[in-house]
Amino acid sequence: MLGDTLFGTSSFGGANDDGTIWSFNTGTGVFAKWHDFSYEDDGSHPQGGMILDGINVYSTCYVGGANGQGTLWVIPEPSGLMFVLTGLMMLLIGLKRDHSTL
């Protein structure tokens, strides 16, 4: 949570059925969709936990992005805009995608 706002993701759904980022304000009861993922542009199927550093929300997408192997993204609070920080690549032979939290 950042202040009164709880952030989360859905792995499916949204405009492209590639997942969404959403928020829920516990003080006002307002639900908002922040972002619709798009496989090639910014990744697809967000999974794992979110990291909140007090002003930013960070997480990953399992697949998609520039390399097709996922993305690391951030929402700089309070802008509401989502930015891809980098495309992920599997660099080691035998490295598997991990569904665990960050």
N, C-alpha and C positions, 0 to 999 in steps of 0.2 A: 504494500500500500504506500502511496504517496499522499500524505495528508489524509483526507477522507476518501480518497479514490483507490479502488481496487482495480488492478489491471489483469487481463487474462487473454488467452488465445483460444481459438477453435481450430482444429486441424483440418476441418473441411467446412464447406459453406462459404458464404460471401459471393460477390459478383462473379468470381471465376471458379468457384468450388475448390479453391486452393487454400482456404483458411482465412481467418480474420484476427485482428487485434481489437479488443473491446475494453471498456472501462465501466465501472459502476460506482457512483458516488453514494456512499452510505449515509451521508448527511441529508442529501436532497432526494435520493431514490432515483436519480437519473441514470439511465443506461445509454451508452454511446458506442457506436462502432467507429474505430479510429482508422482502420486500414483494411483493404481487401488485397490479399496477396495474389500475385500473378507469377506463374512458374518461371518464365524466362526473365522477367524484369527484376524481381526481388526475392524469389524463392517461393516454396510451396510447402504446405503441411507443417506449420510451426509445432515443435515438440520440445519437451524439456521444460525446465524452470525459467523464471525470469530473474534477472538481477536488477535490483533497484539501488542506485547509489545516492539517493536523496533527491536528485533532480532529473535523472535519466532512467529509462527502462531499456534493458538489453536482453536479447534472447537469440535463438537460432531457428532456421528452417531446415528441415530434414533433407529436402531435395530442391532442385531448381537453382536459379541464379545463373551467373555467367558461365560457370563450369558444370552446371547440372548436379552438383554435389552438395548443395545447401548454401546458406548465407548466415552471416552474423549481422544483426541489425540493431538499431537504437532509435528510440523516440526521445528527443531532447525535450523535456518538460519545461514549460507548458506549451510548446509550439504545436503539438499534435501532428507534426509531420514525421513520417518514418523514413529513415535513411539506411541503406545497406552499407555496412562498414567494409565488408570484404566477402568475396565468394570463397567457399571452403573447398579444399582439395584433399583427397586421401593420398598422403605422401608415402606411407610405408606399405610394403606388400603385406597383405593379410589384415590390414587395418579395417575394422568393420565400423559401420555407422553405429553410434551408441545412442540409445533412447533415454539415457539417464539425464538428470538435471545438470545445469551448468555448475 
